[in-house]
Amino acid sequence: MMHSSLLLVVIILGSNNVKDVNGLSSSKSPGDQFRLNNWKLTLPDSSASEISPDDLEDDYESSYFYTASDGSMTFYVPGSGGTTDNAKYPRSELRQLCNPDASNPDRYNWRVGDSDSYNYVEGTYRIGDLDSSSRKVVIQQIHAYDAPPLIKIQAESNKVYALIKLDEDGDDEDKVLIGEFDDDEIFSLKTVMSSGYLKVYFNSEQMTNLKVRDYWSDYTNYFKAGNYLQSSSS
């Protein structure tokens, strides 16, 4: 069986990142409608190619990343797609770059323990066609550099869960139900790191408020958002 997933999403990647205040257009590329100059894209092609911020801003589109008929930024992943070096499963996923012009931009990230820090990613989502109602798809992450993700937001069986690491080694994890949605229903999701506290909002309602700076402050972190399939072809 070929596993696949389609995620239709309007992702607000920080504040004021929709370029056109008059709304989204089906005739414009994602980079024409969203400020993607601080993000790169990983594709589920055979080599798990990366698309630079400059290319995203310069009207990049493909079968894996494009604008849908309603103007949504759309991520498509086939289960047979290529994977990154340390991953089991394919993805069409954006990765935050805090300093995209650096010689090694992946190394410039942010820490959870800064007392005055406030970092967030938010989006309005609609899960598209899945080959199975039980398919699991990660749609947001806070990932540590050269370490595990602190949190993965996962959609499965019309529910949204937060998978949160509870210790510095990432061995202990809690799975928290944060919301439910019907087929084709639109829902909003916001993940916030504020002064060392991890907060997740589902449809504007706060669902978590976890102090993580005591065990996660040694890591530098970045956001990811998109469609990260949690299974492959079989």
MDAnalysis code that builds the backbone (N, CA, C; Angstrom):
import MDAnalysis as mda
import numpy as np

u = mda.Universe.empty(702, n_residues=234, atom_resindex=np.repeat(np.arange(234), 3), trajectory=True)
u.add_TopologyAttr("name", ["N", "CA", "C"] * 234)
u.add_TopologyAttr("resid", np.arange(1, 235))
u.add_TopologyAttr("resname", ["MET", "MET", "HIS", "SER", "SER", "LEU", "LEU", "LEU", "VAL", "VAL", "ILE", "ILE", "LEU", "GLY", "SER", "ASN", "ASN", "VAL", "LYS", "ASP", "VAL", "ASN", "GLY", "LEU", "SER", "SER", "SER", "LYS", "SER", "PRO", "GLY", "ASP", "GLN", "PHE", "ARG", "LEU", "ASN", "ASN", "TRP", "LYS", "LEU", "THR", "LEU", "PRO", "ASP", "SER", "SER", "ALA", "SER", "GLU", "ILE", "SER", "PRO", "ASP", "ASP", "LEU", "GLU", "ASP", "ASP", "TYR", "GLU", "SER", "SER", "TYR", "PHE", "TYR", "THR", "ALA", "SER", "ASP", "GLY", "SER", "MET", "THR", "PHE", "TYR", "VAL", "PRO", "GLY", "SER", "GLY", "GLY", "THR", "THR", "ASP", "ASN", "ALA", "LYS", "TYR", "PRO", "ARG", "SER", "GLU", "LEU", "ARG", "GLN", "LEU", "CYS", "ASN", "PRO", "ASP", "ALA", "SER", "ASN", "PRO", "ASP", "ARG", "TYR", "ASN", "TRP", "ARG", "VAL", "GLY", "ASP", "SER", "ASP", "SER", "TYR", "ASN", "TYR", "VAL", "GLU", "GLY", "THR", "TYR", "ARG", "ILE", "GLY", "ASP", "LEU", "ASP", "SER", "SER", "SER", "ARG", "LYS", "VAL", "VAL", "ILE", "GLN", "GLN", "ILE", "HIS", "ALA", "TYR", "ASP", "ALA", "PRO", "PRO", "LEU", "ILE", "LYS", "ILE", "GLN", "ALA", "GLU", "SER", "ASN", "LYS", "VAL", "TYR", "ALA", "LEU", "ILE", "LYS", "LEU", "ASP", "GLU", "ASP", "GLY", "ASP", "ASP", "GLU", "ASP", "LYS", "VAL", "LEU", "ILE", "GLY", "GLU", "PHE", "ASP", "ASP", "ASP", "GLU", "ILE", "PHE", "SER", "LEU", "LYS", "THR", "VAL", "MET", "SER", "SER", "GLY", "TYR", "LEU", "LYS", "VAL", "TYR", "PHE", "ASN", "SER", "GLU", "GLN", "MET", "THR", "ASN", "LEU", "LYS", "VAL", "ARG", "ASP", "TYR", "TRP", "SER", "ASP", "TYR", "THR", "ASN", "TYR", "PHE", "LYS", "ALA", "GLY", "ASN", "TYR", "LEU", "GLN", "SER", "SER", "SER", "SER"])
u.atoms.positions = np.array([
    [0.851, -1.192, 0.000],
    [0.000, 0.000, 0.000],
    [0.885, 1.239, 0.000],
    [0.502, 2.252, -0.744],
    [1.192, 3.524, -0.752],
    [0.525, 4.451, 0.248],
    [1.259, 4.822, 1.282],
    [0.743, 5.777, 2.249],
    [0.995, 7.186, 1.707],
    [0.051, 8.079, 1.912],
    [0.250, 9.454, 1.486],
    [-0.624, 10.364, 2.313],
    [-0.294, 11.655, 2.319],
    [-1.119, 12.622, 3.029],
    [-1.035, 13.959, 2.330],
    [-2.113, 14.715, 2.452],
    [-2.200, 16.047, 1.887],
    [-2.623, 16.982, 3.003],
    [-1.851, 18.028, 3.209],
    [-2.152, 18.995, 4.251],
    [-2.374, 20.355, 3.603],
    [-3.573, 20.886, 3.771],
    [-3.884, 22.225, 3.298],
    [-3.805, 23.150, 4.498],
    [-2.967, 24.168, 4.419],
    [-2.700, 24.946, 5.622],
    [-2.395, 26.393, 5.266],
    [-2.925, 27.275, 6.069],
    [-2.496, 28.663, 6.069],
    [-1.658, 28.842, 7.323],
    [-0.357, 28.907, 7.162],
    [0.533, 28.996, 8.316],
    [0.995, 30.440, 8.482],
    [0.742, 30.993, 9.658],
    [1.226, 32.330, 9.969],
    [2.535, 32.155, 10.720],
    [3.634, 32.330, 10.040],
    [4.942, 32.004, 10.589],
    [5.505, 33.214, 11.331],
    [4.963, 33.488, 12.504],
    [5.325, 34.685, 13.220],
    [4.326, 35.791, 12.923],
    [4.610, 36.993, 13.345],
    [3.660, 38.086, 13.172],
    [3.801, 38.727, 11.796],
    [2.666, 39.163, 11.262],
    [2.623, 39.934, 10.017],
    [3.286, 39.221, 8.848],
    [3.050, 37.927, 8.715],
    [3.707, 37.182, 7.663],
    [2.822, 36.875, 6.466],
    [1.554, 37.250, 6.501],
    [0.749, 37.213, 5.290],
    [0.981, 38.522, 4.554],
    [1.426, 38.438, 3.297],
    [1.839, 39.638, 2.584],
    [0.668, 40.497, 2.149],
    [-0.430, 39.862, 1.739],
    [-1.562, 40.590, 1.174],
    [-2.697, 40.634, 2.191],
    [-2.958, 41.819, 2.725],
    [-3.994, 41.951, 3.752],
    [-5.386, 41.743, 3.170],
    [-5.501, 41.745, 1.846],
    [-6.804, 41.557, 1.220],
    [-7.183, 40.088, 1.069],
    [-6.307, 39.183, 1.463],
    [-6.638, 37.771, 1.425],
    [-5.713, 36.977, 0.524],
    [-5.937, 35.666, 0.485],
    [-5.097, 34.750, -0.264],
    [-5.662, 34.527, -1.657],
    [-4.764, 34.183, -2.584],
    [-5.154, 33.991, -3.976],
    [-4.668, 32.642, -4.473],
    [-5.481, 31.960, -5.253],
    [-5.090, 30.678, -5.825],
    [-4.076, 30.838, -6.950],
    [-3.912, 32.056, -7.457],
    [-3.012, 32.294, -8.585],
    [-1.609, 32.698, -8.167],
    [-1.356, 32.783, -6.873],
    [-0.042, 33.187, -6.381],
    [0.661, 32.010, -5.706],
    [1.985, 31.983, -5.788],
    [2.764, 30.944, -5.121],
    [2.755, 31.188, -3.615],
    [3.104, 30.164, -2.808],
    [3.196, 30.397, -1.359],
    [4.142, 31.544, -1.004],
    [5.279, 31.626, -1.709],
    [6.229, 32.692, -1.422],
    [5.738, 34.070, -1.788],
    [4.737, 34.152, -2.672],
    [4.122, 35.431, -3.013],
    [3.162, 35.902, -1.929],
    [2.677, 34.952, -1.120],
    [1.635, 35.276, -0.153],
    [2.107, 35.243, 1.294],
    [3.208, 34.541, 1.544],
    [3.752, 34.420, 2.897],
    [5.220, 34.827, 2.886],
    [5.661, 35.444, 3.966],
    [7.074, 35.801, 4.083],
    [7.855, 34.563, 4.525],
    [8.534, 33.967, 3.578],
    [9.278, 32.737, 3.824],
    [10.789, 32.970, 3.792],
    [11.198, 34.213, 3.984],
    [12.621, 34.541, 3.895],
    [13.430, 34.003, 5.060],
    [12.776, 33.513, 6.108],
    [13.480, 32.895, 7.243],
    [13.135, 31.419, 7.383],
    [12.832, 30.773, 6.247],
    [12.457, 29.365, 6.265],
    [13.044, 28.649, 5.060],
    [13.419, 27.396, 5.247],
    [13.761, 26.532, 4.127],
    [12.786, 25.361, 4.115],
    [12.693, 24.702, 2.973],
    [11.714, 23.633, 2.794],
    [12.432, 22.331, 2.480],
    [12.057, 21.257, 3.183],
    [12.542, 19.918, 2.855],
    [11.461, 19.182, 2.090],
    [11.845, 18.556, 0.979],
    [10.900, 17.869, 0.110],
    [10.967, 16.354, 0.289],
    [9.889, 15.656, -0.065],
    [9.902, 14.190, -0.006],
    [10.307, 13.562, -1.343],
    [11.167, 14.252, -2.114],
    [11.651, 13.646, -3.348],
    [12.743, 12.626, -3.015],
    [13.318, 11.996, -4.018],
    [14.233, 10.871, -3.784],
    [15.478, 11.256, -2.988],
    [15.865, 12.524, -3.049],
    [17.062, 12.971, -2.334],
    [16.740, 13.887, -1.160],
    [15.470, 13.996, -0.788],
    [15.046, 14.891, 0.300],
    [15.658, 16.280, 0.105],
    [15.418, 16.832, -1.068],
    [16.011, 18.123, -1.441],
    [15.561, 19.237, -0.506],
    [16.413, 20.255, -0.395],
    [16.080, 21.445, 0.367],
    [15.935, 22.639, -0.570],
    [14.903, 23.430, -0.324],
    [14.640, 24.632, -1.091],
    [14.964, 25.832, -0.210],
    [15.799, 26.712, -0.698],
    [16.298, 27.834, 0.090],
    [15.229, 28.902, 0.283],
    [15.431, 29.789, 1.269],
    [14.502, 30.911, 1.445],
    [14.391, 31.776, 0.187],
    [15.511, 32.015, -0.487],
    [15.471, 32.833, -1.699],
    [14.598, 32.179, -2.767],
    [14.725, 30.878, -2.937],
    [13.915, 30.190, -3.943],
    [12.438, 30.180, -3.557],
    [12.158, 30.022, -2.263],
    [10.765, 30.067, -1.818],
    [10.148, 31.428, -2.102],
    [10.910, 32.478, -1.856],
    [10.420, 33.827, -2.106],
    [10.309, 34.120, -3.600],
    [11.032, 33.339, -4.405],
    [11.049, 33.553, -5.852],
    [10.087, 32.600, -6.563],
    [8.907, 32.415, -5.973],
    [7.782, 31.718, -6.615],
    [7.970, 30.209, -6.746],
    [8.781, 29.586, -5.875],
    [8.933, 28.129, -5.976],
    [7.602, 27.424, -5.714],
    [7.276, 26.458, -6.577],
    [6.164, 25.537, -6.376],
    [6.528, 24.197, -7.002],
    [5.929, 23.131, -6.479],
    [6.123, 21.795, -7.036],
    [4.915, 20.949, -6.648],
    [4.946, 19.689, -7.005],
    [3.837, 18.805, -6.634],
    [3.788, 18.567, -5.129],
    [4.870, 18.892, -4.420],
    [4.934, 18.685, -2.972],
    [4.607, 19.939, -2.164],
    [4.602, 21.099, -2.834],
    [4.440, 22.376, -2.129],
    [3.867, 23.383, -3.116],
    [2.627, 23.785, -2.889],
    [1.968, 24.623, -3.879],
    [0.775, 25.346, -3.244],
    [0.144, 26.184, -4.028],
    [-1.049, 26.900, -3.588],
    [-2.296, 26.169, -4.075],
    [-3.215, 25.899, -3.159],
    [-4.461, 25.221, -3.503],
    [-5.480, 26.216, -4.052],
    [-6.617, 25.687, -4.467],
    [-7.641, 26.521, -5.101],
    [-8.212, 27.572, -4.156],
    [-8.114, 27.360, -2.846],
    [-8.601, 28.346, -1.885],
    [-7.495, 29.273, -1.397],
    [-6.306, 29.168, -1.997],
    [-5.188, 30.017, -1.612],
    [-4.308, 29.464, -0.516],
    [-4.631, 28.294, 0.008],
    [-3.858, 27.714, 1.098],
    [-2.475, 27.263, 0.642],
    [-1.499, 27.427, 1.502],
    [-0.190, 26.821, 1.325],
    [-0.348, 25.321, 1.552],
    [0.025, 24.510, 0.585],
    [-0.308, 23.086, 0.599],
    [0.948, 22.230, 0.570],
    [0.970, 21.200, 1.430],
    [2.097, 20.281, 1.547],
    [1.601, 18.867, 1.222],
    [2.209, 18.233, 0.224],
    [1.833, 16.867, -0.145],
    [3.016, 15.931, 0.067],
    [2.735, 14.759, 0.653],
    [3.790, 13.774, 0.929],
    [3.328, 12.385, 0.504],
    [4.050, 11.738, -0.421],
    [3.803, 10.320, -0.720],
    [4.621, 9.442, 0.224],
    [4.071, 8.322, 0.607],
    [4.777, 7.451, 1.537],
    [6.077, 6.902, 1.002],
    [6.228, 6.881, -0.316],
    [7.446, 6.356, -0.928],
    [8.530, 7.420, -1.052],
    [8.297, 8.598, -0.505],
    [9.228, 9.707, -0.679],
    [10.549, 9.509, 0.025],
    [11.526, 10.302, -0.394],
    [12.845, 10.264, 0.222],
    [12.837, 10.867, 1.614],
    [13.824, 10.485, 2.419],
    [13.909, 10.955, 3.802],
    [15.260, 11.602, 4.060],
    [15.302, 12.452, 5.077],
    [16.563, 13.030, 5.504],
    [17.401, 11.970, 6.204],
    [18.665, 12.296, 6.468],
    [19.628, 11.293, 6.947],
    [19.191, 10.584, 8.225],
    [18.600, 11.324, 9.147],
    [18.281, 10.748, 10.453],
    [16.801, 10.440, 10.638],
    [16.046, 10.454, 9.550],
    [14.596, 10.260, 9.643],
    [14.170, 8.945, 8.996],
    [13.068, 8.398, 9.491],
    [12.492, 7.181, 8.923],
    [11.465, 7.489, 7.838],
    [10.845, 8.684, 7.921],
    [9.679, 8.952, 7.103],
    [9.848, 10.241, 6.296],
    [9.118, 10.353, 5.187],
    [9.244, 11.533, 4.326],
    [8.444, 12.726, 4.846],
    [8.806, 13.886, 4.315],
    [8.147, 15.115, 4.751],
    [8.182, 16.178, 3.660],
    [7.199, 17.048, 3.687],
    [7.244, 18.336, 3.010],
    [7.063, 19.344, 4.135],
    [8.157, 19.962, 4.565],
    [8.132, 20.659, 5.851],
    [9.075, 21.856, 5.824],
    [8.598, 22.960, 6.393],
    [9.396, 24.161, 6.541],
    [10.214, 24.099, 7.826],
    [11.440, 24.639, 7.734],
    [12.343, 24.698, 8.889],
    [12.766, 26.145, 9.081],
    [12.565, 26.667, 10.297],
    [12.915, 28.038, 10.611],
    [14.421, 28.256, 10.537],
    [14.820, 29.387, 9.952],
    [16.216, 29.820, 9.917],
    [16.284, 31.214, 10.522],
    [16.883, 31.321, 11.696],
    [16.941, 32.613, 12.372],
    [17.916, 33.573, 11.702],
    [18.940, 33.027, 11.045],
    [19.932, 33.842, 10.340],
    [20.235, 33.182, 8.999],
    [19.338, 33.322, 8.021],
    [19.488, 32.582, 6.767],
    [20.692, 32.974, 5.939],
    [21.289, 34.142, 6.213],
    [22.443, 34.600, 5.443],
    [23.772, 34.134, 6.017],
    [23.749, 33.430, 7.141],
    [24.989, 32.936, 7.751],
    [25.591, 31.817, 6.905],
    [26.883, 31.580, 7.098],
    [27.544, 30.521, 6.336],
    [26.992, 29.144, 6.691],
    [26.551, 28.979, 7.938],
    [25.889, 27.750, 8.365],
    [24.624, 28.140, 9.121],
    [23.564, 28.481, 8.397],
    [22.373, 29.039, 9.058],
    [21.677, 28.080, 10.008],
    [21.863, 26.772, 9.839],
    [21.212, 25.808, 10.729],
    [21.659, 25.965, 12.178],
    [22.816, 26.567, 12.399],
    [23.365, 26.660, 13.755],
    [22.821, 27.857, 14.536],
    [22.121, 28.781, 13.878],
    [21.607, 29.968, 14.552],
    [20.157, 29.731, 14.962],
    [19.949, 29.525, 16.275],
    [18.630, 29.179, 16.788],
    [18.369, 29.933, 18.083],
    [17.341, 29.565, 18.820],
    [16.982, 30.282, 20.036],
    [16.863, 29.306, 21.218],
    [16.997, 29.856, 22.409],
    [16.959, 29.048, 23.634],
    [15.648, 29.252, 24.376],
    [15.213, 28.208, 25.078],
    [13.939, 28.292, 25.800],
    [14.086, 29.005, 27.132],
    [15.296, 29.096, 27.672],
    [15.462, 29.577, 29.036],
    [15.616, 31.067, 29.179],
    [15.704, 31.801, 28.079],
    [15.865, 33.249, 28.175],
    [14.630, 33.863, 28.826],
    [14.856, 34.664, 29.878],
    [13.736, 35.145, 30.695],
    [12.793, 36.073, 29.925],
    [13.317, 36.760, 28.908],
    [12.475, 37.714, 28.187],
    [12.155, 37.227, 26.767],
    [12.359, 35.940, 26.510],
    [12.164, 35.445, 25.151],
    [10.695, 35.124, 24.878],
    [10.305, 35.290, 23.615],
    [8.958, 34.937, 23.175],
    [9.060, 34.516, 21.709],
    [8.841, 33.248, 21.457],
    [8.897, 32.708, 20.110],
    [7.632, 31.892, 19.863],
    [7.093, 31.980, 18.642],
    [5.872, 31.225, 18.373],
    [5.734, 30.930, 16.890],
    [4.931, 29.923, 16.606],
    [4.482, 29.630, 15.256],
    [2.997, 29.305, 15.346],
    [2.224, 29.788, 14.367],
    [0.799, 29.516, 14.401],
    [0.281, 29.339, 12.981],
    [-0.837, 28.656, 12.874],
    [-1.403, 28.426, 11.557],
    [-2.858, 28.012, 11.641],
    [-3.533, 28.130, 10.519],
    [-4.886, 27.623, 10.346],
    [-4.801, 26.429, 9.418],
    [-5.290, 25.281, 9.845],
    [-5.038, 24.011, 9.176],
    [-6.313, 23.355, 8.665],
    [-6.161, 22.623, 7.586],
    [-7.167, 21.657, 7.156],
    [-6.433, 20.437, 6.634],
    [-6.708, 19.293, 7.201],
    [-6.094, 18.046, 6.748],
    [-6.823, 17.585, 5.494],
    [-6.075, 17.378, 4.409],
    [-6.665, 16.968, 3.151],
    [-6.788, 15.467, 3.036],
    [-6.600, 14.948, 1.827],
    [-6.817, 13.530, 1.550],
    [-5.748, 12.666, 2.210],
    [-6.195, 11.695, 2.988],
    [-5.319, 10.695, 3.582],
    [-5.718, 9.322, 3.052],
    [-4.748, 8.431, 2.919],
    [-5.075, 7.094, 2.436],
    [-5.700, 6.243, 3.522],
    [-5.625, 6.721, 4.780],
    [-6.202, 5.976, 5.898],
    [-6.609, 6.961, 6.980],
    [-7.752, 6.723, 7.597],
    [-8.218, 7.605, 8.661],
    [-7.337, 7.526, 9.900],
    [-6.497, 6.505, 9.984],
    [-5.615, 6.355, 11.143],
    [-4.214, 6.903, 10.891],
    [-3.991, 7.509, 9.730],
    [-2.669, 8.043, 9.407],
    [-2.250, 9.099, 10.409],
    [-0.974, 9.113, 10.782],
    [-0.431, 10.092, 11.706],
    [0.457, 11.067, 10.945],
    [0.246, 12.357, 11.199],
    [0.993, 13.403, 10.503],
    [1.423, 14.467, 11.514],
    [2.711, 14.744, 11.572],
    [3.226, 15.821, 12.415],
    [3.108, 17.130, 11.643],
    [2.477, 18.142, 12.245],
    [2.217, 19.391, 11.537],
    [2.951, 20.590, 12.139],
    [3.438, 20.484, 13.358],
    [4.288, 21.513, 13.957],
    [5.308, 20.856, 14.870],
    [6.475, 21.523, 15.015],
    [7.489, 21.037, 15.943],
    [8.279, 22.208, 16.529],
    [8.773, 22.015, 17.737],
    [9.946, 22.740, 18.225],
    [11.048, 21.702, 18.303],
    [12.080, 21.887, 17.497],
    [13.144, 20.904, 17.393],
    [14.444, 21.490, 17.942],
    [15.183, 20.703, 18.698],
    [16.490, 21.122, 19.178],
    [17.549, 20.823, 18.126],
    [18.567, 21.658, 18.090],
    [19.657, 21.451, 17.139],
    [20.521, 20.273, 17.593],
    [20.705, 19.303, 16.706],
    [21.468, 18.078, 17.013],
    [20.915, 17.360, 18.241],
    [19.615, 17.398, 18.410],
    [18.960, 16.750, 19.551],
    [17.503, 16.497, 19.163],
    [16.743, 15.838, 20.034],
    [15.350, 15.507, 19.684],
    [14.457, 16.742, 19.644],
    [13.257, 16.594, 19.105],
    [12.266, 17.673, 19.196],
    [11.721, 17.773, 20.615],
    [11.588, 18.995, 21.111],
    [10.957, 19.205, 22.412],
    [9.475, 18.869, 22.332],
    [8.847, 19.259, 21.229],
    [7.419, 18.994, 21.058],
    [7.129, 18.709, 19.593],
    [6.260, 17.753, 19.364],
    [5.696, 17.489, 18.049],
    [4.173, 17.571, 18.179],
    [3.551, 18.319, 17.301],
    [2.093, 18.375, 17.240],
    [1.649, 17.416, 16.148],
    [0.874, 16.416, 16.527],
    [0.544, 15.313, 15.625],
    [-0.967, 15.181, 15.459],
    [-1.387, 15.114, 14.198],
    [-2.793, 14.864, 13.879],
    [-2.973, 13.386, 13.563],
    [-3.959, 12.776, 14.185],
    [-4.258, 11.359, 13.936],
    [-5.707, 11.079, 14.328],
    [-6.409, 10.340, 13.482],
    [-7.782, 9.908, 13.772],
    [-8.665, 11.057, 14.227],
    [-8.576, 12.204, 13.532],
    [-9.391, 13.385, 13.823],
    [-9.140, 13.973, 15.204],
    [-7.957, 13.723, 15.719],
    [-7.533, 14.317, 16.986],
    [-6.160, 14.950, 16.805],
    [-5.846, 15.930, 17.644],
    [-4.542, 16.583, 17.628],
    [-3.893, 16.383, 18.992],
    [-2.684, 15.852, 18.973],
    [-1.940, 15.564, 20.194],
    [-0.646, 16.378, 20.233],
    [-0.226, 16.714, 21.440],
    [1.095, 17.278, 21.668],
    [1.965, 16.194, 22.295],
    [3.064, 15.852, 21.628],
    [4.031, 14.880, 22.136],
    [5.199, 15.669, 22.695],
    [5.312, 15.718, 24.020],
    [6.225, 16.635, 24.696],
    [7.281, 15.858, 25.472],
    [8.550, 16.223, 25.252],
    [9.637, 15.633, 26.034],
    [9.623, 16.219, 27.451],
    [9.869, 15.344, 28.433],
    [9.791, 15.745, 29.836],
    [11.123, 15.702, 30.555],
    [12.195, 15.331, 29.845],
    [13.526, 15.314, 30.442],
    [14.543, 15.729, 29.393],
    [15.752, 16.078, 29.849],
    [16.747, 16.649, 28.949],
    [17.270, 15.651, 27.930],
    [17.179, 14.369, 28.202],
    [17.636, 13.367, 27.256],
    [16.577, 12.999, 26.217],
    [15.354, 13.419, 26.452],
    [14.285, 13.108, 25.525],
    [13.758, 11.696, 25.657],
    [14.071, 11.024, 26.770],
    [13.635, 9.638, 26.955],
    [12.202, 9.542, 27.469],
    [11.784, 10.546, 28.232],
    [10.448, 10.551, 28.824],
    [9.553, 11.487, 28.013],
    [8.412, 10.980, 27.568],
    [7.532, 11.770, 26.705],
    [6.083, 11.625, 27.145],
    [5.376, 12.739, 27.111],
    [3.954, 12.746, 27.426],
    [3.167, 13.030, 26.146],
    [2.045, 12.345, 25.984],
    [1.174, 12.547, 24.827],
    [-0.127, 13.153, 25.329],
    [-0.373, 14.417, 24.957],
    [-1.486, 15.181, 25.496],
    [-2.485, 15.475, 24.377],
    [-3.736, 15.123, 24.593],
    [-4.787, 15.468, 23.643],
    [-5.091, 16.950, 23.779],
    [-4.989, 17.683, 22.665],
    [-5.234, 19.125, 22.739],
    [-6.445, 19.560, 21.926],
    [-6.986, 18.672, 21.083],
    [-8.156, 19.071, 20.322],
    [-8.644, 17.987, 19.387],
    [-9.841, 18.190, 18.834],
    [-10.436, 17.267, 17.876],
    [-11.006, 18.055, 16.699],
    [-11.096, 17.394, 15.551],
    [-11.623, 18.054, 14.360],
    [-12.367, 17.039, 13.498],
    [-13.341, 17.508, 12.737],
    [-14.053, 16.671, 11.785],
    [-13.305, 16.649, 10.452],
    [-13.651, 15.735, 9.580],
    [-13.067, 15.692, 8.246],
    [-13.264, 17.033, 7.542],
    [-12.162, 17.552, 6.983],
    [-12.170, 18.819, 6.236],
    [-12.470, 20.034, 7.098],
    [-12.531, 19.868, 8.402],
    [-12.766, 21.018, 9.276],
    [-11.485, 21.830, 9.429],
    [-11.633, 23.142, 9.438],
    [-10.509, 24.049, 9.651],
    [-10.316, 24.260, 11.147],
    [-9.063, 24.201, 11.595],
    [-8.758, 24.474, 13.005],
    [-7.475, 25.291, 13.078],
    [-7.310, 26.006, 14.176],
    [-6.114, 26.823, 14.369],
    [-5.233, 26.206, 15.447],
    [-3.940, 26.446, 15.294],
    [-2.949, 25.863, 16.194],
    [-1.822, 26.863, 16.385],
    [-1.445, 27.079, 17.625],
    [-0.356, 27.994, 17.944],
    [0.532, 27.378, 19.017],
    [1.833, 27.345, 18.755],
    [2.815, 26.826, 19.704],
    [3.710, 27.975, 20.128],
    [3.818, 28.187, 21.433],
    [4.521, 29.344, 21.984],
    [5.584, 28.890, 22.968],
    [6.762, 29.536, 22.901],
    [7.756, 29.404, 23.958],
    [7.954, 30.789, 24.559],
    [7.533, 30.962, 25.807],
    [7.583, 32.263, 26.451],
    [8.284, 32.151, 27.800],
    [9.476, 32.745, 27.895],
    [10.243, 32.774, 29.148],
    [10.387, 31.389, 29.765],
    [10.604, 30.392, 28.928],
    [10.845, 29.041, 29.411],
    [9.608, 28.203, 29.619],
    [8.431, 28.732, 29.276],
    [7.184, 27.985, 29.395],
    [6.653, 27.632, 28.001],
    [6.280, 26.372, 27.835],
    [5.739, 25.871, 26.579],
    [4.219, 25.922, 26.632],
    [3.635, 26.643, 25.677],
    [2.184, 26.812, 25.646],
    [1.672, 26.425, 24.265],
    [0.582, 25.665, 24.238],
    [-0.044, 25.265, 22.987],
    [-1.507, 25.701, 23.031],
    [-1.941, 26.318, 21.924],
    [-3.314, 26.795, 21.811],
    [-4.000, 26.068, 20.657],
    [-5.203, 25.580, 20.920],
    [-6.026, 24.951, 19.886],
    [-7.305, 25.753, 19.761],
    [-7.550, 26.278, 18.550],
    [-8.707, 27.157, 18.330],
    [-8.772, 28.258, 19.389],
    [-7.601, 28.855, 19.627],
    [-7.423, 30.005, 20.528],
    [-7.551, 29.663, 22.009],
    [-7.784, 28.416, 22.350],
    [-7.876, 28.014, 23.751],
    [-6.544, 27.404, 24.196],
    [-5.996, 27.930, 25.309],
    [-4.723, 27.417, 25.796],
    [-4.906, 26.021, 26.385],
    [-4.082, 25.064, 25.901],
    [-4.225, 23.670, 26.308],
    [-3.055, 23.176, 27.143],
    [-1.898, 23.829, 27.075],
    [-0.746, 23.435, 27.890],
    [-0.048, 24.688, 28.406],
    [0.615, 24.526, 29.528],
    [1.480, 25.573, 30.085],
    [2.533, 24.864, 30.932],
    [3.602, 24.419, 30.276],
    [4.588, 23.544, 30.905],
    [5.929, 24.263, 31.024],
    [6.476, 24.273, 32.228],
    [7.796, 24.865, 32.455],
    [8.864, 23.884, 31.965],
    [9.580, 24.261, 30.906],
    [10.569, 23.355, 30.308],
    [11.998, 23.873, 30.451],
    [12.173, 25.110, 30.897],
    [13.517, 25.691, 30.914],
    [14.445, 24.980, 31.895],
    [13.893, 24.318, 32.927],
    [14.733, 23.645, 33.910],
    [15.479, 22.454, 33.325],
    [14.946, 21.861, 32.243],
    [15.613, 20.689, 31.667],
    [15.948, 20.836, 30.183],
    [15.504, 21.923, 29.542],
    [15.742, 22.050, 28.090],
    [16.577, 23.288, 27.730],
    [17.083, 23.995, 28.704],
    [17.738, 25.277, 28.435],
    [19.117, 25.136, 27.799],
    [19.713, 23.955, 27.823],
    [21.028, 23.773, 27.195],
    [20.949, 23.710, 25.676],
    [19.759, 23.474, 25.141],
    [19.609, 23.309, 23.696],
    [19.261, 24.626, 23.011],
    [19.674, 24.733, 21.757],
    [19.126, 25.771, 20.896],
    [18.062, 25.127, 20.014],
    [17.060, 25.913, 19.631],
    [15.851, 25.338, 19.039],
    [15.374, 26.139, 17.831],
    [14.484, 25.515, 17.073],
    [13.873, 26.152, 15.912],
    [12.508, 25.518, 15.680],
    [11.644, 26.245, 14.976],
    [10.323, 25.732, 14.636],
    [10.368, 24.959, 13.315],
    [9.455, 24.011, 13.195],
    [9.188, 23.348, 11.924],
    [7.664, 23.312, 11.748],
    [7.242, 23.371, 10.502],
    [5.800, 23.348, 10.233],
    [5.564, 22.793, 8.841],
    [4.555, 21.934, 8.721],
    [4.234, 21.362, 7.425],
    [3.587, 20.003, 7.562],
    [4.086, 19.051, 6.760],
    [3.478, 17.726, 6.653],
    [4.588, 16.679, 6.758],
    [4.709, 16.087, 7.938],
    [5.738, 15.083, 8.212],
    [5.028, 13.763, 8.472],
    [4.983, 12.934, 7.452],
    [4.255, 11.664, 7.525],
    [4.930, 10.716, 8.515],
    [4.143, 10.070, 9.366],
    [4.696, 9.173, 10.381],
    [4.581, 7.705, 9.997],
    [4.712, 7.426, 8.697],
    [4.763, 6.064, 8.186],
    [5.264, 6.143, 6.755],
    [5.619, 5.021, 6.178],
    [6.133, 4.992, 4.823],
    [5.398, 3.932, 4.023],
    [5.844, 3.655, 2.808],
    [5.209, 2.616, 1.996],
    [5.395, 1.252, 2.621],
    [4.460, 0.340, 2.357],
    [4.599, -1.039, 2.847],
    [4.141, -1.995, 1.776],
])
